[in-house]
Amino acid sequence: MTERRRRRLSAEERQLWETVASSAEPLALRPRPVTEAVPSVAAGPAEKPSRRIVTQTLRKPDKIPVKPAPVPVAGIDRRTRTQIARGARAIDARLDLHGLTQSLAHQRLRRFLEDAQAQGAKLVLVITGKGKSPDEVGIGDERGVLRRAVPGWLSGIEFRHLVAGFDEAGHRHGGGGALYVRIKRKR
């Protein structure tokens, strides 16, 4: 085998390297063994003290157990959405949240989904409403609070045991102001 010859740096490359090397900061140092002088019991004036190597151990910080992130709730597949939109697949129950506050809507939604699951429902419709139109929104008012909040609730951990998936409803069932929700079977 032939040995590769190392190329020497040009003056310009050497200057650039020195600039980079001088600006670099060292990484955190590992603990190094520390030597201590241990006097020998029978050490006379001519003998040197023996050295003992003592290693410093750094205590690792306590690891906080990290729970794996929950798997996101799946949407409703295209075939099922098409069947629902055509009326070939029935909606088992409906809930209308129009005009409710967030806390009341959250309570009703939870109770509704629990009841639907207990009754063996597979698909329900949750109507959130589209919110106020832009010209009706005043100062400090928000547009479509429930429309934005309900998907977050459905994908949250609290509803995980109830909801298999959800997706925006078709035009026939309210479009952007409603959601199809697939219910998990009760175990």
Contacts in CASP RR format, 6 or more apart in sequence:
PFRMAT RR
TARGET T0000
AUTHOR 0000-0000-0000
METHOD contacts of the structure
MODEL  1
MTERRRRRLSAEERQLWETVASSAEPLALRPRPVTEAVPSVAAGPAEKPS
RRIVTQTLRKPDKIPVKPAPVPVAGIDRRTRTQIARGARAIDARLDLHGL
TQSLAHQRLRRFLEDAQAQGAKLVLVITGKGKSPDEVGIGDERGVLRRAV
PGWLSGIEFRHLVAGFDEAGHRHGGGGALYVRIKRKR
9 17 0 8 1.000
31 55 0 8 1.000
31 56 0 8 1.000
31 57 0 8 1.000
31 58 0 8 1.000
32 56 0 8 1.000
33 53 0 8 1.000
33 54 0 8 1.000
33 55 0 8 1.000
33 56 0 8 1.000
34 53 0 8 1.000
34 54 0 8 1.000
34 55 0 8 1.000
34 56 0 8 1.000
35 51 0 8 1.000
35 52 0 8 1.000
35 53 0 8 1.000
35 54 0 8 1.000
36 51 0 8 1.000
36 52 0 8 1.000
36 54 0 8 1.000
37 49 0 8 1.000
37 51 0 8 1.000
38 49 0 8 1.000
38 50 0 8 1.000
38 51 0 8 1.000
38 52 0 8 1.000
39 49 0 8 1.000
40 47 0 8 1.000
40 49 0 8 1.000
40 50 0 8 1.000
43 49 0 8 1.000
70 156 0 8 1.000
70 157 0 8 1.000
70 160 0 8 1.000
72 155 0 8 1.000
73 154 0 8 1.000
73 155 0 8 1.000
73 156 0 8 1.000
73 160 0 8 1.000
73 163 0 8 1.000
73 164 0 8 1.000
73 165 0 8 1.000
73 166 0 8 1.000
74 164 0 8 1.000
74 165 0 8 1.000
75 165 0 8 1.000
75 166 0 8 1.000
75 167 0 8 1.000
75 182 0 8 1.000
76 84 0 8 1.000
76 165 0 8 1.000
76 166 0 8 1.000
76 167 0 8 1.000
76 180 0 8 1.000
76 182 0 8 1.000
80 89 0 8 1.000
80 182 0 8 1.000
81 167 0 8 1.000
81 170 0 8 1.000
81 180 0 8 1.000
83 89 0 8 1.000
84 91 0 8 1.000
84 123 0 8 1.000
84 170 0 8 1.000
84 173 0 8 1.000
84 180 0 8 1.000
85 170 0 8 1.000
85 171 0 8 1.000
85 172 0 8 1.000
85 173 0 8 1.000
87 172 0 8 1.000
89 123 0 8 1.000
90 123 0 8 1.000
91 123 0 8 1.000
91 124 0 8 1.000
91 125 0 8 1.000
91 173 0 8 1.000
91 180 0 8 1.000
92 116 0 8 1.000
92 119 0 8 1.000
92 120 0 8 1.000
92 121 0 8 1.000
92 122 0 8 1.000
92 123 0 8 1.000
92 124 0 8 1.000
92 183 0 8 1.000
93 112 0 8 1.000
93 115 0 8 1.000
93 116 0 8 1.000
93 119 0 8 1.000
93 121 0 8 1.000
93 124 0 8 1.000
93 125 0 8 1.000
94 124 0 8 1.000
94 125 0 8 1.000
94 126 0 8 1.000
94 127 0 8 1.000
95 108 0 8 1.000
95 109 0 8 1.000
95 112 0 8 1.000
95 124 0 8 1.000
95 125 0 8 1.000
95 126 0 8 1.000
95 127 0 8 1.000
96 127 0 8 1.000
97 105 0 8 1.000
97 108 0 8 1.000
97 109 0 8 1.000
97 126 0 8 1.000
97 127 0 8 1.000
97 128 0 8 1.000
97 129 0 8 1.000
97 146 0 8 1.000
97 150 0 8 1.000
98 127 0 8 1.000
98 128 0 8 1.000
98 129 0 8 1.000
100 108 0 8 1.000
100 146 0 8 1.000
102 145 0 8 1.000
102 146 0 8 1.000
102 149 0 8 1.000
105 146 0 8 1.000
105 149 0 8 1.000
105 150 0 8 1.000
106 149 0 8 1.000
106 153 0 8 1.000
109 126 0 8 1.000
109 150 0 8 1.000
109 153 0 8 1.000
110 158 0 8 1.000
110 159 0 8 1.000
110 162 0 8 1.000
112 124 0 8 1.000
112 126 0 8 1.000
113 124 0 8 1.000
113 159 0 8 1.000
113 162 0 8 1.000
113 163 0 8 1.000
113 181 0 8 1.000
113 183 0 8 1.000
114 162 0 8 1.000
116 124 0 8 1.000
116 183 0 8 1.000
117 162 0 8 1.000
117 183 0 8 1.000
117 184 0 8 1.000
117 185 0 8 1.000
117 186 0 8 1.000
118 186 0 8 1.000
120 183 0 8 1.000
120 185 0 8 1.000
120 186 0 8 1.000
121 183 0 8 1.000
122 182 0 8 1.000
122 183 0 8 1.000
123 180 0 8 1.000
123 181 0 8 1.000
123 182 0 8 1.000
123 183 0 8 1.000
124 180 0 8 1.000
124 181 0 8 1.000
124 183 0 8 1.000
125 169 0 8 1.000
125 173 0 8 1.000
125 178 0 8 1.000
125 179 0 8 1.000
125 180 0 8 1.000
125 181 0 8 1.000
126 150 0 8 1.000
126 166 0 8 1.000
126 178 0 8 1.000
126 179 0 8 1.000
126 181 0 8 1.000
127 174 0 8 1.000
127 177 0 8 1.000
127 178 0 8 1.000
128 144 0 8 1.000
128 146 0 8 1.000
128 147 0 8 1.000
128 150 0 8 1.000
128 177 0 8 1.000
128 178 0 8 1.000
128 179 0 8 1.000
129 144 0 8 1.000
129 146 0 8 1.000
129 147 0 8 1.000
129 176 0 8 1.000
129 177 0 8 1.000
129 178 0 8 1.000
130 144 0 8 1.000
130 147 0 8 1.000
130 176 0 8 1.000
130 177 0 8 1.000
131 143 0 8 1.000
131 144 0 8 1.000
131 145 0 8 1.000
131 146 0 8 1.000
131 147 0 8 1.000
131 177 0 8 1.000
132 141 0 8 1.000
132 143 0 8 1.000
132 144 0 8 1.000
134 143 0 8 1.000
137 143 0 8 1.000
147 176 0 8 1.000
147 177 0 8 1.000
150 179 0 8 1.000
151 166 0 8 1.000
151 179 0 8 1.000
153 159 0 8 1.000
154 163 0 8 1.000
154 165 0 8 1.000
154 166 0 8 1.000
154 179 0 8 1.000
154 181 0 8 1.000
155 163 0 8 1.000
155 166 0 8 1.000
161 184 0 8 1.000
162 183 0 8 1.000
162 184 0 8 1.000
163 181 0 8 1.000
163 182 0 8 1.000
163 183 0 8 1.000
163 184 0 8 1.000
164 182 0 8 1.000
164 183 0 8 1.000
164 184 0 8 1.000
165 181 0 8 1.000
165 182 0 8 1.000
166 179 0 8 1.000
166 180 0 8 1.000
166 181 0 8 1.000
166 182 0 8 1.000
167 179 0 8 1.000
167 180 0 8 1.000
168 175 0 8 1.000
168 176 0 8 1.000
168 177 0 8 1.000
168 178 0 8 1.000
168 179 0 8 1.000
168 180 0 8 1.000
169 175 0 8 1.000
169 176 0 8 1.000
169 177 0 8 1.000
169 178 0 8 1.000
169 179 0 8 1.000
169 180 0 8 1.000
170 176 0 8 1.000
170 178 0 8 1.000
170 180 0 8 1.000
173 180 0 8 1.000
END
